[in-house]
Amino acid sequence: KPAHKRLLWFVSSETVQDEPPSTFLEGDALVSGINCSHQVSSFQVILWYKQDESRALKLLGYLYTNNQNVEEDVKGKISFDGDGRSGSSLSIAAVGLKDSGVYFCSNLEFQLLGYMFLNEPNVEKGGGVTIEGDANKNKTCTLIIDSLSVNSSGVYFLTAETLNTQTVQI
């Protein structure tokens, strides 16, 4: 059974508001806090990310209603509270230089923009994007936003899906 890859492009662009970070002392440790809120009644999840100097995105954890799930490698360093249905606060304990980066929140509502199967792009109608490249191993797949504007703001991401195909003779 040959396996093929399909690369899917998504965007999350609903209104989620970040507030400027605040830094404060808690005991002898410097703590930094970031607040995030939304007013979309269908949202139940707030995800927290960090983008470091290499521009890589790292999921720090998420808040599903009022249940938090912090990624193992940042437990004790990162914490958040609130309710995924309305807002959340992220705190960073003992802030240091290695904590530098862009921190932001997002929601769990995504729009499929299109996908690349092998080297054939398939763009969703009204997506306002072009997809170029190739989904094969060691190749590049590029998403081009046709008319870039303030309304294009969002978290864009690419995910890979492996499809197992089988030839059936009749």
C-alpha positions as CSV (number, residue, x, y, z in Angstrom):
1,K,0.0,0.0,0.0
2,P,1.7,3.2,-1.1
3,A,1.4,6.1,1.4
4,H,0.9,9.6,0.1
5,K,1.0,12.9,2.0
6,R,-1.6,15.6,2.0
7,L,-0.6,18.9,3.5
8,L,-3.5,20.9,4.9
9,W,-3.5,24.7,5.5
10,F,-5.6,26.2,8.3
11,V,-6.2,29.6,9.8
12,S,-7.6,30.6,13.1
13,S,-8.7,34.2,12.9
14,E,-11.6,34.9,15.3
15,T,-11.3,37.8,17.6
16,V,-9.2,37.0,20.6
17,Q,-7.7,39.9,22.5
18,D,-4.3,39.9,24.1
19,E,-3.6,42.6,26.7
20,P,-0.1,44.0,27.3
21,P,2.0,41.8,29.6
22,S,2.5,42.7,33.2
23,T,5.5,41.9,35.4
24,F,5.5,41.7,39.1
25,L,7.4,40.2,42.1
26,E,6.0,37.1,43.8
27,G,8.3,36.5,46.8
28,D,11.8,36.7,45.4
29,A,10.8,35.6,41.9
30,L,9.9,37.9,39.0
31,V,6.6,36.8,37.5
32,S,5.2,37.9,34.2
33,G,1.5,37.7,33.3
34,I,-0.5,38.0,30.1
35,N,-4.2,38.2,29.8
36,C,-6.4,37.0,26.9
37,S,-10.1,37.3,26.3
38,H,-12.8,36.7,23.7
39,Q,-16.5,37.2,23.3
40,V,-17.4,34.3,21.1
41,S,-20.0,32.1,22.8
42,S,-19.1,28.9,20.8
43,F,-15.5,28.9,22.0
44,Q,-14.6,26.6,24.9
45,V,-10.8,26.4,24.4
46,I,-8.0,28.9,24.7
47,L,-4.6,27.7,23.6
48,W,-1.3,29.4,24.7
49,Y,1.8,29.5,22.4
50,K,5.3,30.8,22.5
51,Q,7.2,31.8,19.4
52,D,11.0,31.9,20.0
53,E,13.8,33.6,18.1
54,S,13.8,30.8,15.5
55,R,10.2,31.6,14.8
56,A,9.1,28.1,15.8
57,L,5.7,27.8,17.5
58,K,5.6,25.9,20.8
59,L,2.3,24.9,22.4
60,L,2.5,25.7,26.1
61,G,-0.9,24.2,26.9
62,Y,-4.6,25.0,26.8
63,L,-7.6,25.8,28.9
64,Y,-10.8,23.8,28.1
65,T,-13.6,25.5,30.0
66,N,-11.9,25.8,33.4
67,N,-9.7,22.7,33.1
68,Q,-6.0,23.5,32.3
69,N,-3.6,21.2,30.5
70,V,0.0,22.5,30.7
71,E,2.6,20.8,28.5
72,E,5.0,18.6,30.6
73,D,8.2,20.4,29.7
74,V,6.8,23.8,31.0
75,K,5.0,22.6,34.1
76,G,6.1,24.6,37.1
77,K,7.3,27.4,34.8
78,I,4.1,28.2,33.0
79,S,0.6,28.3,34.6
80,F,-2.7,29.7,33.5
81,D,-6.2,30.1,34.8
82,G,-9.5,31.4,33.8
83,D,-12.2,29.9,31.6
84,G,-11.8,28.9,28.0
85,R,-15.3,30.2,27.3
86,S,-14.3,33.8,28.1
87,G,-10.7,34.5,29.0
88,S,-7.4,33.3,30.5
89,S,-4.3,34.6,32.2
90,L,-0.9,33.1,31.6
91,S,1.9,33.4,34.2
92,I,5.6,32.8,33.8
93,A,7.4,32.1,37.0
94,A,11.0,33.3,37.7
95,V,11.2,35.2,34.4
96,G,14.7,35.1,32.8
97,L,16.3,35.7,29.4
98,K,15.4,32.2,28.1
99,D,11.8,33.1,28.4
100,S,12.1,35.8,25.7
101,G,9.7,35.3,22.9
102,V,6.3,36.2,21.6
103,Y,3.5,34.7,23.7
104,F,0.0,34.6,22.4
105,C,-3.3,32.9,22.8
106,S,-5.6,31.4,20.2
107,N,-8.9,29.6,20.0
108,L,-9.7,26.2,18.7
109,E,-11.9,27.2,15.8
110,F,-10.1,26.8,12.5
111,Q,-11.0,27.3,8.9
112,L,-9.6,25.0,6.2
113,L,-8.0,27.1,3.5
114,G,-7.0,24.3,1.2
115,Y,-4.6,21.4,0.8
116,M,-1.8,20.1,-1.4
117,F,-2.0,16.5,-2.5
118,L,1.3,15.4,-4.1
119,N,1.8,18.4,-6.4
120,E,-1.9,19.3,-6.9
121,P,-3.3,22.3,-5.0
122,N,-6.9,22.2,-3.9
123,V,-8.0,25.6,-2.5
124,E,-11.3,26.0,-0.7
125,K,-13.8,28.4,-2.4
126,G,-13.6,31.9,-1.1
127,G,-10.4,31.2,0.9
128,G,-8.5,34.1,-0.8
129,V,-5.3,32.1,-1.0
130,T,-3.1,30.3,-3.5
131,I,-1.2,27.1,-2.6
132,E,2.0,26.3,-4.5
133,G,4.7,23.6,-4.3
134,D,4.7,19.9,-3.5
135,A,3.6,17.7,-0.7
136,N,6.2,15.1,-1.3
137,K,9.0,14.4,1.2
138,N,11.8,17.1,1.3
139,K,9.7,19.5,-0.9
140,T,8.2,22.9,-0.1
141,C,4.6,23.9,0.1
142,T,3.8,27.6,0.2
143,L,0.6,29.4,1.2
144,I,0.1,32.8,-0.5
145,I,-2.5,35.2,0.8
146,D,-4.0,36.8,-2.3
147,S,-4.9,40.3,-0.9
148,L,-2.9,40.8,2.3
149,S,-4.7,43.2,4.7
150,V,-5.4,43.7,8.4
151,N,-8.3,41.3,8.0
152,S,-5.8,38.6,7.1
153,S,-4.6,38.5,10.7
154,G,-4.7,35.1,12.3
155,V,-2.6,32.0,13.2
156,Y,-1.8,30.1,10.0
157,F,-0.6,26.6,10.2
158,L,0.2,23.5,8.1
159,T,-0.4,19.9,9.1
160,A,0.4,16.7,7.3
161,E,-1.8,13.7,6.8
162,T,-0.7,10.4,5.5
163,L,-3.1,8.6,3.2
164,N,-2.8,4.9,2.4
165,T,-4.1,4.1,-1.0
166,Q,-4.8,0.7,-2.5
167,T,-5.5,-0.2,-6.1
168,V,-8.5,-2.4,-6.5
169,Q,-9.0,-4.4,-9.7
170,I,-12.5,-5.2,-10.8
